[in-house]
Each structure stands twice: as structure tokens, then as C-alpha cells.
Amino acid sequence: MSVFDHPEFDDHESITWFSDSDTGLRAIVAIHSTVLGPAGGGVRRWAYASDAEALTDALRLSRGMTYKSAVAGVRFGGGKGVILASEDAPKSPELMAAFGRAVEALGGRYVTAEDVGMTVEDMRLVREQTAYVSGLPPVEQSAGGDPGPWTAMGVFLGLKAAVAFARGSDDLKGLRVAVQGVGSVGMQLCRYLNEAGAELQVADVNARNLDRARSELPVTVVSPDDILYTDADVLAPCALGNILDADSIPRIRAGVIAGAANNQLSTEDDGRLLTERGILYAPDYVINAGGIISCGLEYHGGASEADLREAIHRIPERLTKIFEESRSGGRPTSEVADAWARRIVAEGAGA
Ligand SMILES: NC(=O)c1ccc[n+]([C@@H]2O[C@H](COP(=O)([O-])OP(=O)(O)OC[C@H]3O[C@@H](n4cnc5c(N)ncnc54)[C@H](O)[C@@H]3O)[C@@H](O)[C@H]2O)c1
């Protein structure tokens, strides 16, 4: 497996592979950049098809974290952990402790938090081994905790800004929103959308999460194979990445894409395909920054919940600026956001 020539390598500062024979832990921590601060980024536990797939995910996600924190003004660089889930390494307090020791071994260059497949309770176990962790139970800090609900708040506000830009009004009453994935973020987003009067179509591959959505809210359940292509006004991807590509984009019917999932575009070219189809795309790492804003304030300390809410309420303003720059320059929103992020990091490097 090539690393330095990997298409997603993008000058990562370091990539560390961890293994612990007692617990079966196998993990990768990719640190893309520490220019703007310690590399902040959650850890994802997922059953990857191969080590190569896990590496690709770690590299893409960690670069996304650099961009996300840069644009959101969070004092973090970018990094990401992935734990390779397998039957030989069941989730256990010991496995979490082993991951905590791995984070500690990086000496503070990487600050972890929860992502897909991880919980606040897992972070508490990680915290027993290292201080380089955020997203802890609220009792241990003032602002912060589980980043999921804060991410959902930012996505909701960002989705409204995207709808306002595309349709001239941010009134969601009667608007049809298709939500892919009703996990931590997707479910909370659905609650906000329902409150605002939107009509919800949802899909999930996890029956328990789907049942929760169905029992709590008036939703129409759509098959996971169809949710991207359903007849909706807004598509909110809140599952995994790599869903927007040359195959899926021509079939999407929604005019706005605004959701939480990281790395929604398969390649940079896919941003252009969306623009050509007239679909307004809210760049994922801009709209889903609520979680890292929360983790950043929690980690650096001294912030109140009011500070956190105020910071998250600035997400729509940033998105609108990106939409405007995209429209006036005829460039995809994803390209505009990437250019912003690179400029902020370059300025940080020169400071
Ligand atoms: N949690 C956060 O604070 C946060 C912050 C930023 C970005 N994100 C991103 O948002 C997305 C969701 O995060 P989360 O914390 O809600 O994770 P989660 O694991 O709680 O929820 C994800 C849901 O998506 C479902 N899913 C997976 N594949 C699917 C498919 N093909 N079709 C339909 N459903 C599918 C899962 O079953 C699960 O219910 C992820 O991409 C994550 O990286 C999360």
C-alpha cells in the first residue's frame, strides 16, 4: 500500500498505525495539519473492507478537519482517528483504554472526540488515559459534551440558509426534506425540521434508528437505495461520505443538498457536476462544523453554552457568503470553501 503517493496524501504531517495485541485494537491516526492548533478530529469506529480503505478514510477525513476548523475559526488543526472494527476486537472498556493510550502517545498533537460508532461514554474511557480528548460528558466541563446535537443545530441553521438562498425564503413549512441516516445528527436534525413544518422522508440501514424516527416523528420511510433520488426539495445526507459522484448526481432530484455527512463529494470534480445541474450544495465541512466548534470551545476551556450557541449561529452567514461567491464567480461552492480554507491555513503558517 503506497502512502506518500496516495491520492489523498496531501502532505499529511504524520500517519500513525497503532495495534494492541491484548485488546485487538487496530487504529490509524492521521494528522493533516497542526498549523492552526493541535489536530482536532473525532475517531470513527467502522468495519472497513481493508486496511487501505481505512487509510483512505482517515486521510480524507483528517484533511476535511483542517479545512473545517480553519473556516469555522476553531483553534484546531486537522486530524482523524479510525478504529478498524472487527469481531476479534469487540468494543470494550479495554479497547477504549488502548485507544486512549495511543492518543496519549501522540503527545497532544492530536485531540480526539466521538464520531460515527463512538459515544460520549467511550470518550470518558479514553479520558482515563489521556487529556487530549473532547466531547466528554457534560459533568466534566461547561460547554460541549456530545457534539452530535450541536452539529445538528448548525446543519439545521445552514440548511435554512441554503433554502433561503436557493428559493428566496427560509420558510421550511411544507418543504420536502430527504434525510439519509437518522443517527445522532440525522435524528436531531429531523426534530428541528419537523418543528419547522418540513415534511420528512428518511432512510437508515439500522432498524433501531429507523424505528426511533418512525415512532417519534411523522416520517415517510424510504429505502436506503432510493433516498438520494427521492422526489424532495432538499437532500440532507447524514450517514457516510462518498455519496455524491458521477453516478448519483445526475439522478438527484432535490435542488438543495445540505447535510451533516463528512466527505459527501467523491472527488473535487463532483462539486462542478452539482453546479452544472443547478443543485445548491452546502459544503459539508462548513455546514457540519457545529460539533468541532463545540469540541474546540470545550477543549480550550472557559466558554459558556451561550458562547457556543452564538458561534454555531454564525454558520449560516459563512455559508451564504460562500453561495454568493460561488454564484458571482461561477465556481462550485466546494471550490470556494476549499480556497477559503487553504488561504486561512496559509495565513496561519505565515503568522
Ligand atoms: N456527530 C457529529 O458531531 C458529527 C460532526 C460532523 C460530521 N458528522 C458526520 O455526520 C454523519 C453522521 O454522524 P452521526 O454522528 O449522526 O453518526 P451515527 O453513527 O450516529 O449515524 C449515522 C447513521 O447513518 C446510518 N447509515 C449508514 N449507512 C447508511 C446508508 N447507506 N443509508 C442510510 N443510512 C445509513 C447509520 O445506520 C446511522 O443510523 C457522519 O458522516 C459523520 O462523520 C458528525
The ligand as an ORCA input file, in Angstrom:
! r2SCAN-3c Opt
* xyz 0 1
  N     -21.580     13.543     15.323
  C     -21.071     14.713     14.961
  O     -20.948     15.645     15.755
  C     -20.656     14.944     13.550
  C     -19.976     16.134     13.247
  C     -19.636     16.397     11.917
  C     -19.931     15.474     10.938
  N     -20.572     14.297     11.282
  C     -20.846     13.369     10.211
  O     -22.255     13.202     10.105
  C     -22.561     11.870      9.732
  C     -23.478     11.239     10.770
  O     -22.841     11.274     12.039
  P     -23.556     10.710     13.339
  O     -22.741     11.147     14.488
  O     -25.009     11.022     13.288
  O     -23.354      9.146     13.132
  P     -24.300      7.957     13.611
  O     -23.470      6.733     13.510
  O     -24.954      8.277     14.902
  O     -25.439      7.952     12.496
  C     -25.235      7.586     11.189
  C     -26.482      6.873     10.718
  O     -26.379      6.629      9.316
  C     -26.873      5.327      9.072
  N     -26.383      4.838      7.783
  C     -25.162      4.333      7.463
  N     -25.115      3.993      6.161
  C     -26.323      4.307      5.642
  C     -26.904      4.215      4.355
  N     -26.229      3.723      3.310
  N     -28.180      4.616      4.173
  C     -28.889      5.123      5.208
  N     -28.402      5.224      6.460
  C     -27.138      4.834      6.674
  C     -26.420      4.530     10.271
  O     -27.141      3.324     10.402
  C     -26.684      5.517     11.395
  O     -28.003      5.419     11.883
  C     -21.198     11.163      9.599
  O     -20.754     11.258      8.265
  C     -20.291     11.985     10.492
  O     -18.930     11.897     10.114
  C     -20.940     14.028     12.546
*
